[in-house]
Amino acid sequence: MNCEQATRLMSEAQERPLNLKEKTELKFHTVMCSGCRRFGEQMTLLRRFSRASGQKDKSDSD
Amino acid sequence: MDLAASELQTLRDKMLSFARLQLSDDALAEDVVQEALAGALKNADAFARAASLQTWVFAILKNKIADALRNRYRQPELESFDDECKECGSGDDQFNNKGHWQSHSSPQRWDAPERLIHDQHFWRVFDTCLEGLPAEQARVFMMREFIELSSDEICESLALSTSNLHVLLYRARLKLRQCLEGNWFNRGTSA
C-alpha cells in the first residue's frame, strides 16, 4: 500500500466501515508513515470543523 | 421569545452567508433563511428547550438547505458529474509517481486545532479554501459535511455512483487539507 492508496482509504473510512483486510493494511502503512498518520487525524478534524461551522461566530455563549 | 432586533439581524446575516455558501444562489438562500426563521419562531416552545437560539435555527436551516439541494438535483441538469469523475480519479500532484507523498506536500502537524472553532480568521481561510475547490467537489463535500446528508442520499440526488462520490470526496478532502495547511497551519514557514 502506498500513501495515495492509504489516504484514499482513510477518506473512504468516513463513508463506510473498512473491512478487516483494509484496516490491517492501513495500520501497517500508518505505523511507518507519519504523513499518512497526520492525514488520518486531519480527516477527523475536517469533519469536526465542517460540522461546527454553522455556529462558527459564536454570539451566544452558555 | 425575547430577542432584540439587532440580535435577530446579526443571526439572519450569519444564516444568509452560510446558506449562500451552500447553495450559490442568493435568491434561494434568502428563501431558505426566511423559511428557517419562520419555522424557528413558529416552534418557539421547542426552542425554549434548546441550548441556544443559534444552534436551534441553524439546525432548522440545515434541513431547509438539504431540502433545497434535493429539489434542485431532482431535475437532472448536472449530467456532467459522471464525466468529471473520470478525470478526478487520475493522479494528484501531491503524490509522486510511486504514490508516495511529494516532500513538499506530506502532511505536517496541526497545532491547537481545538481553539480554531471560535477564530474568525481561521474560518475566513477555511471558506476561501472551500471556494477554491472545483465546483463539483465543493458541492458534494458541503452536502456531506455541512448539510450532513448520507452518502446514499447524495448519490441518489446527484445520480452518482458510490465510487464516484468517494473519489470526489477524497479529492475535496485532499485539496482542502493542503489548502488549510499552506494558508493557516504552516503559513509563513514555506513559500
Contacts between the chains, C-beta under 8 A, distances in Angstrom:
chain1	res1	chain2	res2	distance
A	2	B	95	7.7
A	2	B	98	6.2
A	2	B	99	3.3
A	2	B	100	5.7
A	3	B	95	6.2
A	3	B	99	6.0
A	3	B	100	4.9
A	3	B	101	5.0
A	4	B	91	7.5
A	4	B	92	7.2
A	4	B	95	4.6
A	4	B	99	3.9
A	4	B	100	7.7
A	5	B	99	6.4
A	7	B	170	7.4
A	7	B	174	6.7
A	8	B	166	8.0
A	8	B	170	5.4
A	11	B	166	7.1
A	11	B	169	6.0
A	11	B	170	4.1
A	11	B	173	5.2
A	11	B	174	7.6
A	12	B	166	5.3
A	12	B	170	7.2
A	14	B	169	7.5
A	15	B	151	4.8
A	15	B	165	7.6
A	15	B	166	6.0
A	15	B	169	6.8
A	16	B	151	7.4
A	34	B	106	7.9
A	35	B	101	4.7
A	35	B	106	3.7
A	35	B	107	5.0
A	36	B	101	7.8
A	36	B	107	7.6
A	38	B	107	3.9
A	38	B	108	6.8
A	38	B	109	6.4
A	38	B	110	7.6
A	39	B	107	4.7
A	39	B	177	7.0
A	41	B	110	7.8
A	42	B	107	6.2
A	42	B	110	6.3
A	42	B	177	5.4
A	43	B	173	6.3
A	43	B	177	7.7
A	45	B	110	6.8
A	45	B	113	5.2
A	46	B	145	7.3
A	46	B	173	6.1
A	46	B	176	6.4
A	46	B	177	6.6
A	47	B	145	6.0
A	49	B	113	7.9
A	49	B	116	7.1
A	49	B	117	7.3
A	49	B	126	6.6
A	50	B	141	7.8
A	50	B	145	3.6
A	50	B	146	5.5
A	51	B	145	6.7
A	51	B	146	7.6
A	51	B	148	7.0
A	52	B	117	5.0
A	53	B	18	7.6
A	53	B	123	6.9
A	53	B	126	7.2
A	53	B	146	6.5
A	54	B	18	6.0
A	54	B	58	4.0
A	54	B	61	7.3
A	54	B	62	6.7
A	54	B	146	7.3
A	55	B	54	5.9
A	55	B	55	6.1
A	55	B	58	6.2
A	56	B	117	6.8
A	56	B	118	7.5
A	56	B	120	7.5
A	56	B	123	4.9
A	57	B	14	5.8
A	57	B	120	6.5
A	57	B	123	7.7
A	58	B	54	7.8
A	58	B	118	5.5
A	59	B	7	7.4
A	59	B	10	6.3
A	59	B	11	7.3
A	59	B	14	7.9
A	59	B	54	6.4
A	60	B	52	4.7
A	60	B	53	6.4
A	60	B	54	5.8
A	62	B	51	6.4
A	62	B	52	6.7
